Amino acid sequence: MMTNLKLQIIFTDRVGIVANVATLMARQSVSISSMEVEVKGDKAIVYLEAVPDAQAVSTEGLLGSVRQLPNFLEISVIQTLPQEKREKRFQVVLDSISDGILSIDEDGQVTTINRVAQQMLNCEAAQAVGKTIGELNLPDASILECLEEKTYQNKKKNIITDKGRFQFLAS
């Protein structure tokens, strides 16, 4: 059985490539956890992360099957997907900012936290991302008001943590 596999597959562009790749992966007992398609000229570049189950074929068997797809040109195993590269660049920019930045999604879960906010809250990104604001035990969670569709205006507040006194803007 193979481990997760990140692939770059190049085809001559045509309708149905994504359907063909998805069907092939399903037949090989391989789930797709991520897929991105980029069209450059007459080429379609498919980036995907394949997640095999216990019945999946070997890596060589999977690559051989992909090579049989119509309009196939090239396949290679890659280390980093394009979305991962974008996320890393975004995190570098956030970490270069001298203000603490923490963002949440519509469910109140932390999606992004930069270096300064990690220091302020005395936590690592891995400890914060995916948790709700309530789980972080912040002294003020007024940002959640905007998720409840209440009228919300930018609010400037002070909070005190074991790392010191901080001013924050919830928007």
C-alpha positions in Angstrom: 0.0 0.0 0.0 1.2 3.5 -0.8 1.2 6.6 1.4 -0.4 9.9 0.3 1.0 10.9 -3.1 1.2 14.4 -4.6 1.1 14.4 -8.4 1.5 16.7 -11.3 -0.2 15.3 -14.4 0.0 17.1 -17.8 -2.5 16.5 -20.5 -3.3 18.1 -23.8 -6.3 20.2 -22.7 -9.8 18.8 -23.4 -13.2 18.5 -21.8 -13.5 15.6 -19.3 -10.0 15.4 -17.9 -11.1 15.9 -14.3 -13.9 13.3 -14.7 -11.4 10.8 -16.2 -8.9 11.3 -13.3 -11.6 11.1 -10.6 -13.0 7.9 -12.1 -9.6 6.3 -12.4 -8.7 7.2 -8.8 -12.0 5.7 -7.6 -11.5 2.5 -9.5 -8.0 2.2 -8.0 -9.4 2.7 -4.4 -7.7 6.1 -4.1 -9.4 9.2 -2.7 -8.6 12.6 -3.9 -8.1 15.0 -1.0 -7.1 17.9 -3.2 -7.2 18.7 -6.9 -6.4 21.8 -8.8 -6.3 22.3 -12.6 -4.3 24.9 -14.4 -4.7 25.5 -18.1 -1.6 26.9 -19.9 -2.1 27.3 -23.6 -3.1 23.9 -24.9 -2.0 22.0 -21.8 -4.0 21.1 -18.7 -1.9 20.6 -15.6 -3.7 18.6 -12.9 -2.3 18.8 -9.4 -3.7 16.3 -6.9 -3.1 14.6 -3.6 -4.1 11.0 -3.7 -5.0 9.2 -0.5 -5.1 5.4 -1.0 -7.1 3.0 1.1 -6.1 -0.5 2.1 -7.1 -2.0 -1.3 -5.3 0.6 -3.4 -2.8 -0.5 -6.0 0.9 0.3 -5.8 2.3 3.7 -6.7 3.7 2.2 -9.9 0.3 0.6 -10.7 -1.4 3.9 -10.2 1.1 5.9 -12.3 0.8 3.3 -15.1 -3.0 3.6 -15.1 -2.8 7.4 -15.3 -0.5 7.1 -18.3 -3.3 5.3 -20.1 -5.7 8.2 -19.9 -6.6 10.0 -23.2 -4.3 12.9 -24.1 -1.8 12.1 -21.3 1.6 13.8 -21.8 3.6 13.6 -18.5 3.3 12.7 -14.8 5.6 13.4 -11.9 5.5 13.0 -8.1 5.9 16.4 -6.4 6.6 17.5 -2.9 4.4 20.6 -2.7 1.0 21.4 -4.3 0.4 24.9 -5.7 -2.1 25.7 -2.9 0.5 24.8 -0.3 3.0 27.1 -1.9 0.4 30.0 -1.8 -0.4 29.3 1.8 3.3 29.4 2.8 3.8 32.7 0.9 0.7 34.1 2.6 2.0 33.0 6.0 5.4 34.6 5.4 3.7 37.9 4.7 1.5 37.6 7.8 4.5 36.8 10.0 6.4 39.8 8.7 3.7 42.2 10.1 4.3 43.6 13.5 0.7 43.4 14.6 -1.0 40.2 15.8 -3.4 38.8 13.2 -6.0 36.1 13.9 -8.8 35.3 11.5 -11.9 33.2 11.9 -14.3 31.6 9.6 -18.1 31.8 9.6 -18.2 29.1 12.3 -16.0 31.0 14.7 -13.0 28.7 14.1 -9.5 30.1 13.8 -8.3 29.8 10.2 -5.1 32.0 10.4 -2.8 33.2 13.1 0.5 35.0 12.6 3.6 34.9 14.7 2.8 38.0 16.8 -0.7 36.7 17.7 0.9 33.4 18.7 3.2 35.2 21.0 0.4 37.3 22.4 -1.8 34.3 23.1 1.1 32.1 24.1 0.2 29.3 21.7 1.5 27.7 18.5 -0.4 27.9 15.2 -1.1 24.2 15.4 -2.8 24.7 18.8 -5.0 27.5 17.5 -6.0 26.8 13.9 -9.2 24.8 13.8 -10.3 25.7 17.3 -13.1 28.1 18.1 -12.5 31.5 19.6 -14.1 30.1 22.8 -11.6 27.3 23.0 -8.7 29.8 23.0 -10.0 31.4 26.3 -9.6 34.9 25.0 -10.7 37.6 27.5 -12.9 39.2 24.7 -14.6 37.4 21.8 -16.6 40.3 20.5 -15.6 39.4 16.9 -18.2 36.7 17.2 -21.0 39.3 17.1 -20.5 39.8 13.4 -21.1 36.1 12.8 -24.4 36.4 14.5 -25.5 38.9 11.8 -25.8 41.7 14.4 -24.9 45.2 13.4 -21.2 45.3 13.9 -18.7 48.1 13.8 -15.0 48.0 14.2 -14.2 47.9 17.9 -11.0 48.8 19.6 -10.4 47.0 22.9 -7.7 46.2 25.4 -7.0 42.8 26.7 -4.6 41.6 29.3 -2.9 38.2 29.0 0.1 36.6 30.8 2.2 38.1 28.0 1.1 41.7 28.8 -1.5 44.3 27.9 -2.6 44.5 24.3 -4.9 46.6 22.2 -6.9 44.9 19.5 -9.2 45.9 16.7 -12.1 43.5 15.9 -13.4 44.0 12.5 
